[in-house]
Amino acid sequence: MSAINCHKLNVAIARAFCQSISENSLYLTIGSSSSISASPTDRDTDSQAVFTSLIGAKRLKKSDAICCTPRIDWVSGKWYPSYSSSDANMYSSSSYYVLADTSAYNVYCCISGPSSSASVVKPTTTNPSINQNTGDNYTWKYLYTLSGDITNKFLTVDFLPVPYLPTAPGVSDENYPQYLVQQATSSSGAYLGADAGILLNSKYVMISGFIKFGEAQTQNGADVIPTNVTFYQDSLIFNPVDAASSKTATLVSYSSGGLVANPNTVLAINNHGAITRSANTIDNIRMVLSF
């Protein structure tokens, strides 16, 4: 009999992937061919085409990836379901958490509320030790606050970053309240506080890499990205081989032809319409992986 995979397995895999970036060579690439299919498939021919059309590749750092979950904003007049430890569909279909403020960037979980009445009072507490009753029959638990750096790099209209704190930060650290939440359990006994990533089912990983067009950082000193370029594809390549040294690639970036073409190293492909960039343009290229 096959085992049922709990959602926590997907979260663990997503976290392990983020951790692996510091231990391996993961590159974000862009490709130039306008003949690239709008809908790539998991075929070796499509993976091989990544190298055929490759303009440049930039090595990613651990700080270029974060676990995330679908973004749900708090909106006055909307009904929100409350967290339920007995709901088998809770983690796949429910909007029981919210990003409540797009200036403070606080994230909350609804731990109790009416069966159909709308929420009209926005939660505001950042106290990790109490649950806030907002006076409209909703009770919210504060989970964490997004830092400015994480907000600017990873928050999008579709996805909410979920920082993971495996060890305790300093008491004065801005993430310390989140750590306290992770160590707590709710008074009702629901396992809400142990881990925001598990609670919010952060089984997605967002890659966010900055590429400067016209940047010169490669094995031969040539421009990695041409000063004026139109590209149609982003991809992720795992532990590719440096064509010059025949060893695992380790340089900050590579230009076309700098990596050995091997479709087995391609992890993800994102094809899109034409994007044109000129010299000295810095672009934040994002890609979301689902585990």
C-alpha positions as CSV (number, residue, x, y, z in Angstrom):
1,M,0.0,0.0,0.0
2,S,1.3,3.4,-0.9
3,A,1.9,5.9,1.8
4,I,0.2,9.3,1.9
5,N,2.6,12.1,1.6
6,C,1.9,14.8,4.1
7,H,2.3,18.4,3.0
8,K,5.2,18.7,5.4
9,L,7.2,16.5,3.0
10,N,6.9,19.0,0.2
11,V,7.9,21.9,2.6
12,A,10.9,19.9,3.7
13,I,12.0,19.3,0.1
14,A,11.5,22.9,-0.8
15,R,13.7,23.9,2.2
16,A,16.3,21.3,1.4
17,F,16.5,22.7,-2.2
18,C,17.1,26.3,-0.8
19,Q,19.8,24.9,1.5
20,S,21.5,23.0,-1.4
21,I,22.2,26.2,-3.3
22,S,25.1,27.0,-1.0
23,E,26.5,23.5,-1.4
24,N,26.2,23.2,-5.2
25,S,26.4,25.3,-8.4
26,L,23.0,26.5,-9.5
27,Y,22.8,28.9,-12.4
28,L,20.0,31.1,-13.7
29,T,20.3,31.4,-17.5
30,I,18.6,33.4,-20.2
31,G,18.1,32.3,-23.8
32,S,17.8,34.3,-27.1
33,S,16.1,32.1,-29.7
34,S,12.7,33.4,-30.8
35,S,11.8,29.9,-32.0
36,I,11.6,28.7,-28.5
37,S,8.2,27.0,-27.8
38,A,5.8,29.0,-25.7
39,S,5.0,25.9,-23.7
40,P,8.2,23.8,-22.9
41,T,7.9,20.1,-22.1
42,D,10.0,17.8,-20.0
43,R,11.8,16.4,-23.1
44,D,15.6,16.2,-23.5
45,T,15.3,18.2,-26.7
46,D,13.8,21.1,-24.9
47,S,16.5,20.9,-22.2
48,Q,19.2,20.7,-24.9
49,A,17.7,23.8,-26.5
50,V,18.5,25.7,-23.3
51,F,22.2,25.5,-24.2
52,T,21.7,26.1,-27.9
53,S,20.0,29.5,-27.2
54,L,21.9,30.4,-24.1
55,I,23.1,34.0,-23.9
56,G,24.4,34.0,-20.4
57,A,24.3,32.2,-17.0
58,K,24.6,33.8,-13.5
59,R,25.4,31.7,-10.4
60,L,22.9,32.0,-7.7
61,K,23.5,32.4,-4.0
62,K,21.6,31.0,-1.1
63,S,20.1,34.4,-0.5
64,D,18.6,34.3,-4.0
65,A,16.0,31.7,-3.0
66,I,13.2,31.5,-0.4
67,C,10.2,29.3,0.3
68,C,6.9,30.9,-0.5
69,T,3.2,30.3,-0.6
70,P,0.3,31.8,-2.6
71,R,-0.3,35.4,-1.6
72,I,-3.6,36.2,0.1
73,D,-4.2,39.8,1.1
74,W,-6.5,40.9,3.9
75,V,-9.4,42.8,2.4
76,S,-12.2,44.5,4.4
77,G,-15.6,42.9,3.6
78,K,-14.2,39.4,2.8
79,W,-14.9,36.2,4.7
80,Y,-11.9,34.2,5.8
81,P,-12.1,30.6,7.0
82,S,-10.3,29.7,10.2
83,Y,-7.5,27.2,10.6
84,S,-8.7,23.7,11.3
85,S,-6.4,20.8,12.2
86,S,-9.1,18.3,11.1
87,D,-9.7,19.7,7.6
88,A,-8.0,17.4,5.0
89,N,-8.2,20.2,2.4
90,M,-6.9,22.9,4.6
91,Y,-3.5,23.2,3.0
92,S,-4.6,23.0,-0.6
93,S,-7.6,25.2,-0.9
94,S,-8.2,27.4,2.1
95,S,-7.4,31.1,2.6
96,Y,-7.0,31.0,6.4
97,Y,-3.9,33.3,6.4
98,V,-3.4,36.8,5.2
99,L,-0.9,39.5,4.4
100,A,-2.7,42.1,6.4
101,D,-0.8,45.3,5.7
102,T,1.2,46.3,2.6
103,S,3.1,49.0,4.5
104,A,4.0,46.9,7.6
105,Y,3.9,43.6,5.8
106,N,2.6,41.6,8.8
107,V,1.3,38.0,8.2
108,Y,-1.5,36.4,10.3
109,C,-3.4,33.2,10.6
110,C,-7.2,33.2,11.3
111,I,-7.6,30.9,14.3
112,S,-11.4,31.5,14.7
113,G,-14.1,33.4,13.0
114,P,-17.8,33.4,12.0
115,S,-19.2,30.8,9.5
116,S,-20.0,33.4,6.9
117,S,-19.6,37.0,8.1
118,A,-17.0,39.2,6.6
119,S,-13.9,40.5,8.3
120,V,-14.0,44.3,8.6
121,V,-11.2,45.0,11.1
122,K,-7.7,44.5,10.1
123,P,-5.4,42.6,12.5
124,T,-2.5,44.7,13.7
125,T,-0.7,43.0,16.6
126,T,2.9,42.0,16.4
127,N,2.9,40.4,19.9
128,P,3.9,36.8,19.4
129,S,2.4,35.8,22.8
130,I,-1.2,36.8,22.3
131,N,-4.0,36.3,19.8
132,Q,-5.9,39.4,18.6
133,N,-9.7,39.5,18.7
134,T,-10.5,42.3,16.3
135,G,-14.0,42.9,17.5
136,D,-15.7,41.6,14.4
137,N,-15.8,38.0,15.7
138,Y,-12.4,37.2,14.2
139,T,-9.3,36.1,16.1
140,W,-5.9,36.3,14.5
141,K,-2.5,34.9,15.4
142,Y,0.5,37.0,14.4
143,L,3.0,34.9,12.5
144,Y,5.8,37.1,11.1
145,T,6.7,40.4,9.5
146,L,8.5,40.6,6.1
147,S,11.8,42.5,6.2
148,G,12.4,45.3,3.7
149,D,15.0,43.2,1.8
150,I,12.8,40.2,1.5
151,T,9.8,42.3,0.5
152,N,11.7,44.0,-2.3
153,K,13.3,40.9,-3.6
154,F,10.6,38.2,-3.3
155,L,7.1,39.6,-2.6
156,T,5.0,39.5,-5.8
157,V,1.3,39.9,-6.6
158,D,1.0,36.1,-6.6
159,F,3.4,34.8,-4.0
160,L,4.2,35.5,-0.3
161,P,7.7,34.7,1.0
162,V,7.8,32.6,4.1
163,P,11.2,33.0,5.9
164,Y,12.5,30.0,7.8
165,L,14.4,30.4,11.1
166,P,16.0,27.0,12.0
167,T,18.0,28.7,14.8
168,A,17.3,31.5,17.2
169,P,18.4,35.0,16.0
170,G,19.5,37.6,18.5
171,V,16.9,39.2,20.7
172,S,17.4,42.5,18.9
173,D,17.0,40.9,15.5
174,E,13.9,42.0,13.6
175,N,13.0,38.3,13.0
176,Y,13.1,37.4,16.7
177,P,9.3,37.7,17.1
178,Q,8.8,35.1,14.4
179,Y,11.2,32.8,16.2
180,L,9.1,33.1,19.3
181,V,6.0,32.3,17.4
182,Q,7.7,29.2,16.0
183,Q,8.3,28.0,19.5
184,A,4.8,28.4,20.7
185,T,1.5,26.5,20.5
186,S,-1.9,28.0,20.6
187,S,-4.0,27.9,23.8
188,S,-6.6,25.8,21.9
189,G,-4.0,23.1,21.4
190,A,-3.8,23.5,17.6
191,Y,-0.2,23.2,16.5
192,L,-0.1,26.7,15.0
193,G,3.0,28.2,16.3
194,A,5.6,25.6,15.7
195,D,6.5,26.5,12.1
196,A,5.0,29.2,9.9
197,G,6.4,27.5,6.8
198,I,4.5,24.3,7.5
199,L,1.4,26.2,8.6
200,L,1.3,28.2,5.4
201,N,2.3,25.1,3.2
202,S,5.3,26.9,1.7
203,K,6.0,24.1,-0.8
204,Y,7.1,26.6,-3.4
205,V,10.6,28.1,-3.9
206,M,11.0,31.5,-5.5
207,I,14.3,32.1,-7.3
208,S,15.1,35.8,-7.6
209,G,18.4,36.6,-9.4
210,F,19.7,40.0,-10.4
211,I,21.4,40.1,-13.8
212,K,23.3,43.1,-15.1
213,F,23.3,43.4,-18.8
214,G,26.7,44.2,-20.2
215,E,28.4,42.7,-17.1
216,A,31.9,41.3,-17.7
217,Q,32.6,38.4,-15.4
218,T,33.5,35.2,-17.2
219,Q,36.4,32.9,-17.9
220,N,37.6,34.9,-21.0
221,G,36.8,38.4,-19.9
222,A,34.1,38.9,-22.5
223,D,30.7,40.3,-21.7
224,V,28.5,37.7,-20.1
225,I,25.3,39.4,-21.3
226,P,25.5,41.5,-24.5
227,T,24.8,45.1,-23.9
228,N,21.7,45.0,-26.0
229,V,19.7,41.8,-25.9
230,T,16.3,40.3,-26.4
231,F,15.6,37.0,-24.6
232,Y,12.7,34.6,-24.6
233,Q,13.7,32.1,-21.9
234,D,14.9,31.7,-18.3
235,S,16.1,28.4,-16.9
236,L,17.8,26.8,-14.0
237,I,20.9,24.6,-14.5
238,F,22.2,22.4,-11.6
239,N,26.0,21.7,-11.4
240,P,26.8,22.3,-15.1
241,V,30.3,21.7,-16.4
242,D,32.7,24.5,-17.2
243,A,33.7,24.0,-20.9
244,A,37.2,25.4,-20.4
245,S,38.2,23.3,-17.3
246,S,35.9,20.3,-17.7
247,K,35.0,20.6,-14.0
248,T,31.9,21.7,-12.2
249,A,31.2,25.3,-13.0
250,T,32.1,27.7,-10.2
251,L,32.5,31.1,-11.8
252,V,30.1,34.0,-11.1
253,S,28.8,33.9,-14.6
254,Y,29.3,32.5,-18.1
255,S,28.6,33.6,-21.6
256,S,27.3,31.5,-24.5
257,G,29.5,28.4,-25.0
258,G,31.0,28.6,-21.6
259,L,29.1,25.6,-20.3
260,V,29.0,22.0,-21.6
261,A,25.6,21.2,-23.1
262,N,24.0,18.5,-21.0
263,P,20.2,18.3,-20.8
264,N,20.5,16.3,-17.6
265,T,21.6,19.4,-15.7
266,V,18.4,21.5,-16.6
267,L,16.0,21.7,-13.6
268,A,13.4,24.2,-14.9
269,I,12.5,26.1,-18.0
270,N,10.4,29.2,-18.3
271,N,9.6,30.4,-21.8
272,H,8.0,33.8,-22.4
273,G,7.5,36.6,-24.9
274,A,10.3,38.8,-26.0
275,I,12.1,40.9,-23.3
276,T,14.6,43.5,-24.4
277,R,17.3,45.0,-22.2
278,S,20.0,47.6,-22.9
279,A,23.4,48.2,-21.5
280,N,23.8,48.6,-17.7
281,T,20.2,47.5,-17.1
282,I,19.8,45.4,-13.9
283,D,16.9,43.0,-14.1
284,N,15.4,40.9,-11.3
285,I,14.5,37.6,-12.9
286,R,12.1,35.5,-10.9
287,M,11.1,31.9,-11.2
288,V,8.8,29.8,-9.0
289,L,9.3,26.1,-8.4
290,S,6.6,23.8,-6.9
291,F,7.5,20.8,-4.8
